[in-house]
Amino acid sequence: MTAHTPTPWKVEPLQQKIHGYDNWNSYTVRHDRTNVHIATVGDVDRYYEDNNEANARLIAAAPDLLAALEFCHTRLFNYQAGMDEIRDPEITRQLNEVAIVAARIAIAKAKG
């Protein structure tokens, strides 16, 4: 499997008038540094138009959510396997705190 575009990703308004309709808001997800286009949200139909910005934010947060989930998975796997007790309990506590913070940041980015 190929890797996704590296982070950070950003959301920007794309158009407010599409196919002759006013107040039709669409958004683009772009790489924050290179401005390369990753996705367009809301350009095809208006059924979920009120959700377009939230959907774009969720797409833009996907790499951060994936990274946080992978880190949390590692922490839970190590805990389940009993590997945390082998290490220093303070290091275990610190790593768990890092996982929690990473998850909180990714969730906040997804929710806007």
TIMI-2910 file (N, C-alpha, C, CB; in pm, 1 decimal, decimal comma, always signed):
<rs>
+----------+----------+----------+----------+----------+----------+----------+----------+----------+----------+----------+----------+------+
!      n_x !      n_y !      n_z !     ca_x !     ca_y !     ca_z !      c_x !      c_y !      c_z !     cb_x !     cb_y !     cb_z ! resn !
+----------+----------+----------+----------+----------+----------+----------+----------+----------+----------+----------+----------+------+
!    +83,9 !   -116,8 !     +0,0 !     +0,0 !     +0,0 !     +0,0 !    +89,0 !   +124,0 !     +0,0 !    -95,8 !     -0,7 !   +121,2 !  Met !
!    +48,9 !   +224,8 !    -75,2 !   +126,4 !   +348,6 !    -79,1 !    +87,3 !   +437,6 !    +38,8 !   +104,5 !   +423,1 !   -213,5 !  Thr !
!   +175,9 !   +527,1 !    +72,6 !   +152,3 !   +617,4 !   +184,7 !    +64,5 !   +734,8 !   +140,5 !   +286,3 !   +668,5 !   +242,3 !  Ala !
!     -7,1 !   +790,9 !   +236,7 !    -88,5 !   +908,5 !   +206,7 !     -0,6 !  +1033,7 !   +204,7 !   -202,8 !   +924,0 !   +310,3 !  His !
!    -56,1 !  +1142,2 !   +156,4 !    +14,1 !  +1269,5 !   +154,6 !    +50,2 !  +1307,1 !   +297,6 !    -72,0 !  +1380,5 !    +87,7 !  Thr !
!   +174,2 !  +1348,9 !   +322,6 !   +213,2 !  +1381,8 !   +460,0 !   +134,2 !  +1501,2 !   +514,5 !   +363,2 !  +1411,4 !   +466,4 !  Pro !
!   +133,1 !  +1511,3 !   +646,1 !    +64,7 !  +1622,4 !   +711,7 !   +156,6 !  +1743,6 !   +715,4 !    +20,1 !  +1583,3 !   +854,8 !  Thr !
!   +102,9 !  +1860,6 !   +745,5 !    -34,0 !  +1889,4 !   +787,3 !   -125,3 !  +1918,6 !   +668,5 !    -35,3 !  +2007,0 !   +883,1 !  Pro !
!   -254,3 !  +1890,7 !   +687,3 !   -356,6 !  +1921,9 !   +589,0 !   -440,7 !  +2036,5 !   +642,9 !   -444,8 !  +1797,3 !   +556,9 !  Trp !
!   -496,9 !  +2115,9 !   +553,0 !   -580,4 !  +2228,8 !   +593,1 !   -709,4 !  +2230,4 !   +511,8 !   -504,2 !  +2361,9 !   +575,7 !  Lys !
!   -808,2 !  +2302,0 !   +563,3 !   -937,7 !  +2318,4 !   +497,0 !   -950,6 !  +2464,5 !   +455,5 !  -1056,8 !  +2275,0 !   +590,7 !  Val !
!   -995,3 !  +2485,6 !   +331,9 !  -1019,5 !  +2620,9 !   +283,4 !  -1152,3 !  +2625,2 !   +208,6 !   -903,7 !  +2668,5 !   +192,3 !  Glu !
!  -1224,0 !  +2737,7 !   +216,8 !  -1344,0 !  +2752,2 !   +132,7 !  -1303,0 !  +2746,3 !    -14,2 !  -1419,0 !  +2886,5 !   +163,7 !  Pro !
!  -1383,8 !  +2680,1 !    -94,7 !  -1352,7 !  +2667,7 !   -236,7 !  -1443,4 !  +2758,3 !   -318,8 !  -1366,7 !  +2521,8 !   -282,8 !  Leu !
!  -1573,3 !  +2734,8 !   -308,6 !  -1669,8 !  +2813,9 !   -384,1 !  -1794,3 !  +2837,5 !   -299,0 !  -1706,9 !  +2743,5 !   -517,2 !  Gln !
!  -1859,8 !  +2948,5 !   -322,8 !  -1985,7 !  +2975,7 !   -256,5 !  -2101,7 !  +2978,6 !   -355,4 !  -1977,8 !  +3107,0 !   -181,7 !  Gln !
!  -2072,3 !  +2962,1 !   -482,6 !  -2175,6 !  +2958,1 !   -585,4 !  -2134,8 !  +2851,6 !   -686,3 !  -2194,8 !  +3098,6 !   -654,3 !  Lys !
!  -2217,6 !  +2747,5 !   -697,3 !  -2186,2 !  +2636,1 !   -785,8 !  -2307,0 !  +2606,4 !   -873,1 !  -2144,4 !  +2510,6 !   -705,1 !  Ile !
!  -2285,0 !  +2579,4 !   -998,7 !  -2390,5 !  +2542,0 !  -1093,2 !  -2503,6 !  +2644,1 !  -1093,4 !  -2445,6 !  +2403,3 !  -1059,4 !  His !
!  -2471,0 !  +2772,4 !  -1072,2 !  -2570,4 !  +2878,6 !  -1074,6 !  -2646,7 !  +2898,3 !   -944,9 !  -2666,1 !  +2852,1 !  -1181,9 !  Gly !
!  -2615,6 !  +2818,0 !   -841,7 !  -2683,4 !  +2830,7 !   -712,4 !  -2598,0 !  +2913,2 !   -617,1 !  -2713,0 !  +2691,2 !   -651,6 !  Tyr !
!  -2659,5 !  +3017,2 !   -558,7 !  -2591,5 !  +3095,8 !   -455,9 !  -2587,7 !  +3018,3 !   -325,0 !  -2661,2 !  +3232,0 !   -435,8 !  Asp !
!  -2494,4 !  +3058,8 !   -236,4 !  -2482,9 !  +2999,4 !   -102,4 !  -2464,3 !  +2847,7 !   -105,1 !  -2605,8 !  +3032,9 !    -21,1 !  Asn !
!  -2394,0 !  +2800,0 !   -204,7 !  -2359,3 !  +2658,3 !   -212,2 !  -2211,8 !  +2649,3 !   -174,9 !  -2388,2 !  +2596,7 !   -356,7 !  Trp !
!  -2186,2 !  +2618,5 !    -51,1 !  -2050,3 !  +2622,7 !     +0,8 !  -1979,3 !  +2489,4 !    -18,7 !  -2051,2 !  +2660,3 !   +148,2 !  Asn !
!  -1866,1 !  +2496,3 !    -84,8 !  -1781,0 !  +2378,3 !    -98,1 !  -1643,3 !  +2412,3 !    -40,7 !  -1770,3 !  +2332,2 !   -248,2 !  Ser !
!  -1569,5 !  +2308,0 !     -9,7 !  -1440,6 !  +2325,3 !    +57,8 !  -1336,0 !  +2237,2 !     -8,1 !  -1452,0 !  +2292,1 !   +208,5 !  Tyr !
!  -1211,4 !  +2278,2 !     +6,2 !  -1100,8 !  +2199,0 !    -42,5 !  -1010,0 !  +2162,1 !    +74,8 !  -1022,4 !  +2275,5 !   -151,7 !  Thr !
!   -958,0 !  +2042,3 !    +68,6 !   -857,3 !  +1997,1 !   +164,7 !   -725,5 !  +1999,8 !    +90,4 !   -889,3 !  +1852,6 !   +223,3 !  Val !
!   -628,8 !  +2071,7 !   +147,7 !   -500,0 !  +2090,3 !    +82,2 !   -386,1 !  +2063,0 !   +179,9 !   -488,5 !  +2232,4 !    +24,9 !  Arg !
!   -271,2 !  +2029,5 !   +123,4 !   -150,6 !  +2018,0 !   +205,5 !   -113,5 !  +2158,3 !   +249,4 !    -32,1 !  +1948,6 !   +127,3 !  His !
!    -85,9 !  +2175,7 !   +377,1 !    -65,0 !  +2309,0 !   +433,4 !    +59,3 !  +2378,2 !   +380,3 !    -56,4 !  +2300,1 !   +582,3 !  Asp !
!   +163,5 !  +2306,0 !   +349,2 !   +289,7 !  +2369,7 !   +305,5 !   +298,9 !  +2384,2 !   +153,9 !   +409,0 !  +2288,8 !   +355,3 !  Arg !
!   +255,6 !  +2282,0 !    +81,5 !   +269,2 !  +2285,4 !    -64,1 !   +143,6 !  +2334,6 !   -134,7 !   +304,4 !  +2148,7 !   -115,1 !  Thr !
!    +32,1 !  +2340,2 !    -62,5 !    -98,4 !  +2380,1 !   -115,2 !   -151,4 !  +2282,3 !   -220,5 !    -89,5 !  +2519,4 !   -174,9 !  Asn !
!    -98,3 !  +2160,2 !   -222,9 !   -144,4 !  +2057,0 !   -316,4 !   -285,2 !  +2012,9 !   -277,0 !    -46,8 !  +1934,9 !   -318,0 !  Val !
!   -373,2 !  +2002,5 !   -376,4 !   -512,0 !  +1961,6 !   -354,7 !   -519,8 !  +1814,3 !   -317,2 !   -596,3 !  +1988,7 !   -480,0 !  His !
!   -595,2 !  +1783,0 !   -211,1 !   -614,1 !  +1645,6 !   -166,5 !   -757,7 !  +1600,0 !   -190,5 !   -578,2 !  +1632,1 !    -18,2 !  Ile !
!   -854,0 !  +1686,5 !   -158,2 !   -995,4 !  +1649,3 !   -173,0 !  -1081,7 !  +1773,9 !   -187,6 !  -1042,9 !  +1565,5 !    -52,1 !  Ala !
!  -1196,3 !  +1755,7 !   -251,3 !  -1297,8 !  +1859,2 !   -259,9 !  -1423,8 !  +1804,8 !   -195,2 !  -1323,8 !  +1902,9 !   -408,0 !  Thr !
!  -1487,8 !  +1886,5 !   -113,1 !  -1608,7 !  +1844,3 !    -42,6 !  -1722,1 !  +1939,5 !    -79,5 !  -1586,1 !  +1841,6 !   +112,3 !  Val !
!  -1833,5 !  +1881,6 !   -124,5 !  -1953,7 !  +1959,7 !   -149,5 !  -1969,0 !  +2014,0 !   -288,8 !  -1958,4 !  +2070,0 !    -57,2 !  Gly !
!  -1893,5 !  +1965,2 !   -383,6 !  -1897,8 !  +2018,9 !   -519,2 !  -2001,8 !  +1950,8 !   -607,9 !  -1762,5 !  +2006,4 !   -582,6 !  Asp !
!  -2052,1 !  +1836,4 !   -566,7 !  -2138,4 !  +1757,4 !   -654,7 !  -2286,3 !  +1782,6 !   -629,4 !  -2108,8 !  +1610,4 !   -637,5 !  Val !
!  -2330,4 !  +1777,8 !   -504,7 !  -2471,2 !  +1803,0 !   -475,2 !  -2484,4 !  +1875,8 !   -342,5 !  -2551,1 !  +1671,3 !   -472,4 !  Asp !
!  -2605,1 !  +1921,6 !   -313,1 !  -2628,3 !  +2006,2 !   -196,0 !  -2697,6 !  +1933,0 !    -81,8 !  -2710,1 !  +2125,7 !   -235,3 !  Arg !
!  -2722,4 !  +1805,5 !    -93,0 !  -2803,6 !  +1736,0 !     +6,4 !  -2749,2 !  +1753,7 !   +147,5 !  -2811,7 !  +1588,8 !    -27,2 !  Tyr !
!  -2618,9 !  +1739,3 !   +165,0 !  -2555,9 !  +1756,0 !   +296,7 !  -2474,5 !  +1884,8 !   +304,0 !  -2466,0 !  +1635,9 !   +328,3 !  Tyr !
!  -2518,2 !  +1987,9 !   +235,1 !  -2441,7 !  +2111,4 !   +225,8 !  -2406,9 !  +2169,8 !   +362,1 !  -2518,2 !  +2212,6 !   +145,7 !  Glu !
!  -2495,2 !  +2157,1 !   +459,2 !  -2467,2 !  +2209,7 !   +592,8 !  -2352,0 !  +2135,7 !   +660,6 !  -2591,9 !  +2201,0 !   +679,3 !  Asp !
!  -2320,1 !  +2016,4 !   +613,3 !  -2214,2 !  +1935,3 !   +672,0 !  -2082,0 !  +1944,7 !   +596,0 !  -2258,2 !  +1791,9 !   +678,1 !  Asn !
!  -2077,9 !  +2020,3 !   +488,9 !  -1958,2 !  +2020,9 !   +404,0 !  -1831,6 !  +2062,0 !   +478,2 !  -1979,3 !  +2113,5 !   +287,4 !  Asn !
!  -1838,7 !  +2168,1 !   +555,8 !  -1717,9 !  +2213,4 !   +625,6 !  -1674,1 !  +2110,5 !   +729,5 !  -1742,4 !  +2350,0 !   +693,0 !  Glu !
!  -1768,8 !  +2055,1 !   +804,8 !  -1734,9 !  +1952,5 !   +904,9 !  -1676,8 !  +1828,6 !   +837,2 !  -1859,8 !  +1913,9 !   +988,1 !  Ala !
!  -1732,3 !  +1790,0 !   +723,1 !  -1679,6 !  +1674,5 !   +650,4 !  -1537,7 !  +1701,8 !   +601,0 !  -1771,2 !  +1639,1 !   +531,9 !  Asn !
!  -1512,5 !  +1823,5 !   +554,4 !  -1378,1 !  +1859,4 !   +508,6 !  -1279,6 !  +1856,1 !   +625,8 !  -1378,5 !  +1999,6 !   +442,5 !  Ala !
!  -1321,7 !  +1906,3 !   +743,0 !  -1234,0 !  +1902,3 !   +860,7 !  -1201,2 !  +1757,9 !   +899,7 !  -1300,1 !  +1975,6 !   +979,5 !  Arg !
!  -1301,2 !  +1670,2 !   +891,0 !  -1277,8 !  +1529,6 !   +923,8 !  -1176,7 !  +1467,3 !   +827,7 !  -1409,8 !  +1450,9 !   +920,0 !  Leu !
!  -1189,0 !  +1497,1 !   +699,7 !  -1093,1 !  +1446,6 !   +601,4 !   -953,6 !  +1501,6 !   +630,6 !  -1137,0 !  +1484,5 !   +458,1 !  Ile !
!   -945,3 !  +1631,6 !   +660,8 !   -814,9 !  +1693,0 !   +688,0 !   -749,9 !  +1636,2 !   +814,0 !   -830,1 !  +1844,1 !   +701,8 !  Ala !
!   -830,9 !  +1590,6 !   +907,7 !   -777,8 !  +1534,3 !  +1032,4 !   -741,6 !  +1386,6 !  +1019,8 !   -878,8 !  +1551,8 !  +1143,9 !  Ala !
!   -776,9 !  +1322,5 !   +909,3 !   -757,2 !  +1177,6 !   +894,1 !   -614,2 !  +1131,2 !   +924,2 !   -793,8 !  +1136,5 !   +753,7 !  Ala !
!   -508,9 !  +1196,3 !   +872,5 !   -373,1 !  +1148,7 !   +905,1 !   -342,3 !  +1157,8 !  +1054,7 !   -269,5 !  +1229,2 !   +827,0 !  Pro !
!   -389,0 !  +1264,5 !  +1119,9 !   -365,2 !  +1279,6 !  +1263,2 !   -444,2 !  +1174,9 !  +1342,7 !   -403,3 !  +1421,8 !  +1309,2 !  Asp !
!   -566,6 !  +1148,1 !  +1299,5 !   -647,1 !  +1044,7 !  +1365,7 !   -582,2 !   +907,9 !  +1350,1 !   -790,2 !  +1042,3 !  +1308,4 !  Leu !
!   -531,0 !   +878,8 !  +1230,5 !   -463,9 !   +751,4 !  +1207,1 !   -340,7 !   +738,1 !  +1295,6 !   -424,9 !   +737,7 !  +1059,8 !  Leu !
!   -258,8 !   +842,1 !  +1302,3 !   -137,0 !   +836,9 !  +1384,8 !   -172,1 !   +817,8 !  +1532,3 !    -53,6 !   +965,8 !  +1366,4 !  Ala !
!   -273,3 !   +889,5 !  +1580,8 !   -313,9 !   +876,3 !  +1721,1 !   -368,2 !   +736,3 !  +1748,2 !   -419,9 !   +982,5 !  +1757,2 !  Ala !
!   -447,5 !   +683,4 !  +1656,1 !   -502,2 !   +549,4 !  +1673,7 !   -391,6 !   +444,1 !  +1674,1 !   -603,7 !   +518,7 !  +1563,5 !  Leu !
!   -294,5 !   +458,4 !  +1585,2 !   -183,0 !   +363,5 !  +1583,3 !   -104,5 !   +368,0 !  +1714,4 !    -89,7 !   +393,2 !  +1464,9 !  Glu !
!    -81,4 !   +488,4 !  +1766,8 !     -7,4 !   +501,2 !  +1892,6 !    -87,8 !   +443,1 !  +2008,3 !    +26,9 !   +648,8 !  +1920,5 !  Phe !
!   -218,4 !   +474,0 !  +2013,0 !   -304,1 !   +417,4 !  +2118,9 !   -309,3 !   +265,2 !  +2108,9 !   -447,1 !   +475,7 !  +2110,2 !  Cys !
!   -314,3 !   +212,9 !  +1986,1 !   -314,6 !    +68,4 !  +1966,9 !   -187,2 !     +5,8 !  +2024,8 !   -327,9 !    +34,2 !  +1817,4 !  His !
!    -73,4 !    +68,1 !  +1997,0 !    +53,3 !    +17,9 !  +2050,5 !    +52,3 !    +17,3 !  +2202,3 !   +170,0 !   +102,0 !  +1999,5 !  Thr !
!     +4,0 !   +125,4 !  +2262,5 !     -1,3 !   +133,3 !  +2408,6 !    -92,1 !    +24,2 !  +2465,3 !    -50,8 !   +272,2 !  +2453,3 !  Arg !
!   -210,0 !     +5,4 !  +2405,9 !   -303,1 !    -96,9 !  +2455,0 !   -246,9 !   -237,5 !  +2433,8 !   -439,1 !    -83,5 !  +2384,6 !  Leu !
!   -182,9 !   -259,5 !  +2319,8 !   -122,9 !   -389,6 !  +2292,6 !    -15,6 !   -420,8 !  +2396,7 !    -63,1 !   -393,2 !  +2150,4 !  Phe !
!    +70,8 !   -323,5 !  +2424,3 !   +175,4 !   -344,9 !  +2524,1 !   +116,0 !   -371,2 !  +2661,9 !   +268,9 !   -224,3 !  +2529,7 !  Asn !
!    +11,4 !   -300,9 !  +2696,1 !    -54,5 !   -321,5 !  +2824,9 !   -113,7 !   -462,9 !  +2832,1 !   -165,1 !   -215,2 !  +2847,0 !  Tyr !
!   -184,9 !   -501,3 !  +2726,5 !   -249,3 !   -633,7 !  +2722,1 !   -145,0 !   -745,3 !  +2728,1 !   -334,7 !   -648,1 !  +2594,0 !  Gln !
!    -32,3 !   -724,5 !  +2664,2 !    +73,0 !   -826,2 !  +2661,5 !   +156,4 !   -827,0 !  +2789,5 !   +163,7 !   -803,7 !  +2541,7 !  Ala !
!   +128,7 !   -732,6 !  +2879,7 !   +203,3 !   -726,2 !  +3004,6 !   +341,1 !   -666,4 !  +2990,0 !   +215,2 !   -861,4 !  +3062,6 !  Gly !
!   +366,9 !   -603,6 !  +2877,3 !   +500,3 !   -549,0 !  +2852,3 !   +525,1 !   -420,0 !  +2929,6 !   +519,2 !   -523,9 !  +2704,0 !  Met !
!   +418,8 !   -347,9 !  +2966,2 !   +437,5 !   -221,8 !  +3038,8 !   +498,1 !   -243,0 !  +3176,0 !   +305,5 !   -149,4 !  +3052,7 !  Asp !
!   +461,0 !   -352,5 !  +3242,2 !   +510,3 !   -377,0 !  +3376,8 !   +659,5 !   -408,1 !  +3378,8 !   +433,7 !   -490,5 !  +3439,7 !  Glu !
!   +713,5 !   -450,8 !  +3265,8 !   +856,7 !   -479,7 !  +3256,7 !   +936,6 !   -350,5 !  +3263,6 !   +889,3 !   -556,1 !  +3126,6 !  Ile !
!   +880,5 !   -244,4 !  +3208,0 !   +947,1 !   -115,1 !  +3205,2 !   +919,8 !    -37,5 !  +3333,1 !   +902,0 !    -34,5 !  +3083,8 !  Arg !
!   +984,3 !    +72,6 !  +3341,3 !   +963,9 !   +165,7 !  +3452,1 !   +818,7 !   +215,4 !  +3449,5 !  +1064,4 !   +285,6 !  +3443,6 !  Asp !
!   +745,7 !   +206,0 !  +3561,4 !   +606,1 !   +252,7 !  +3564,5 !   +591,5 !   +400,7 !  +3527,5 !   +547,5 !   +229,7 !  +3702,6 !  Pro !
!   +690,2 !   +481,8 !  +3558,6 !   +682,2 !   +624,2 !  +3524,6 !   +690,7 !   +643,8 !  +3373,5 !   +794,6 !   +703,2 !  +3594,8 !  Glu !
!   +774,8 !   +567,1 !  +3306,7 !   +782,3 !   +574,5 !  +3160,2 !   +650,1 !   +529,4 !  +3099,5 !   +899,0 !   +487,5 !  +3106,1 !  Ile !
!   +592,4 !   +422,8 !  +3154,2 !   +462,3 !   +375,5 !  +3107,0 !   +357,2 !   +484,5 !  +3121,9 !   +419,3 !   +249,5 !  +3183,7 !  Thr !
!   +354,1 !   +551,3 !  +3237,0 !   +256,3 !   +658,3 !  +3260,7 !   +276,8 !   +772,3 !  +3160,9 !   +267,8 !   +711,7 !  +3406,0 !  Arg !
!   +402,1 !   +808,0 !  +3136,5 !   +432,0 !   +916,8 !  +3042,9 !   +389,4 !   +881,2 !  +2900,3 !   +581,7 !   +949,8 !  +3046,0 !  Gln !
!   +418,2 !   +758,8 !  +2857,0 !   +378,6 !   +715,7 !  +2722,6 !   +227,1 !   +712,6 !  +2708,0 !   +436,9 !   +577,7 !  +2691,4 !  Leu !
!   +158,6 !   +667,8 !  +2812,1 !    +12,7 !   +666,7 !  +2808,3 !    -41,3 !   +808,3 !  +2799,3 !    -44,1 !   +596,1 !  +2931,7 !  Asn !
!    +19,6 !   +901,7 !  +2870,8 !    -23,5 !  +1042,0 !  +2864,6 !     -1,9 !  +1099,4 !  +2725,3 !    +52,0 !  +1126,4 !  +2968,5 !  Glu !
!   +109,5 !  +1065,4 !  +2661,9 !   +135,3 !  +1111,0 !  +2525,2 !    +27,2 !  +1057,9 !  +2431,6 !   +275,6 !  +1065,5 !  +2477,3 !  Val !
!    -11,6 !   +931,9 !  +2447,3 !   -116,7 !   +872,9 !  +2364,3 !   -249,2 !   +945,2 !  +2383,8 !   -132,9 !   +724,2 !  +2396,5 !  Ala !
!   -282,0 !   +975,3 !  +2508,0 !   -407,6 !  +1045,1 !  +2537,6 !   -407,1 !  +1184,5 !  +2475,5 !   -430,0 !  +1054,8 !  +2690,3 !  Ile !
!   -297,6 !  +1256,2 !  +2489,5 !   -288,4 !  +1391,1 !  +2433,6 !   -296,8 !  +1386,3 !  +2280,8 !   -156,9 !  +1459,4 !  +2478,1 !  Val !
!   -227,6 !  +1292,7 !  +2218,0 !   -232,7 !  +1279,4 !  +2072,0 !   -376,2 !  +1253,3 !  +2025,2 !   -139,6 !  +1165,2 !  +2024,7 !  Ala !
!   -446,5 !  +1168,1 !  +2096,6 !   -585,3 !  +1138,9 !  +2061,8 !   -672,2 !  +1262,9 !  +2078,7 !   -639,4 !  +1023,8 !  +2147,9 !  Ala !
!   -655,5 !  +1335,1 !  +2188,5 !   -735,3 !  +1457,0 !  +2212,0 !   -712,0 !  +1560,3 !  +2102,5 !   -701,4 !  +1518,1 !  +2349,1 !  Arg !
!   -586,5 !  +1581,5 !  +2063,9 !   -554,4 !  +1680,0 !  +1960,7 !   -616,3 !  +1640,1 !  +1828,2 !   -402,8 !  +1695,5 !  +1945,7 !  Ile !
!   -604,3 !  +1513,9 !  +1790,0 !   -660,2 !  +1466,2 !  +1663,1 !   -812,2 !  +1477,5 !  +1661,8 !   -618,3 !  +1321,1 !  +1637,6 !  Ala !
!   -876,4 !  +1442,8 !  +1771,9 !  -1022,7 !  +1452,5 !  +1781,1 !  -1065,4 !  +1598,7 !  +1772,0 !  -1074,5 !  +1389,0 !  +1913,4 !  Ile !
!   -995,7 !  +1687,4 !  +1840,9 !  -1030,2 !  +1829,5 !  +1834,9 !  -1015,2 !  +1884,9 !  +1693,7 !   -942,9 !  +1909,1 !  +1931,3 !  Ala !
!   -911,1 !  +1840,8 !  +1622,8 !   -892,1 !  +1886,0 !  +1484,6 !  -1007,0 !  +1837,0 !  +1396,4 !   -756,6 !  +1835,9 !  +1428,9 !  Lys !
!  -1049,4 !  +1713,9 !  +1416,6 !  -1157,9 !  +1657,7 !  +1336,2 !  -1290,7 !  +1728,7 !  +1363,1 !  -1172,3 !  +1508,1 !  +1364,4 !  Ala !
!  -1311,7 !  +1768,8 !  +1487,4 !  -1438,1 !  +1832,8 !  +1524,4 !  -1438,7 !  +1983,1 !  +1497,1 !  -1466,9 !  +1808,3 !  +1670,6 !  Lys !
!  -1320,2 !  +2040,3 !  +1480,9 !  -1311,1 !  +2182,7 !  +1449,4 !  -1317,7 !  +2270,3 !  +1565,6 !  -1414,9 !  +2221,1 !  +1358,5 !  Gly !
+----------+----------+----------+----------+----------+----------+----------+----------+----------+----------+----------+----------+------+
</rs>
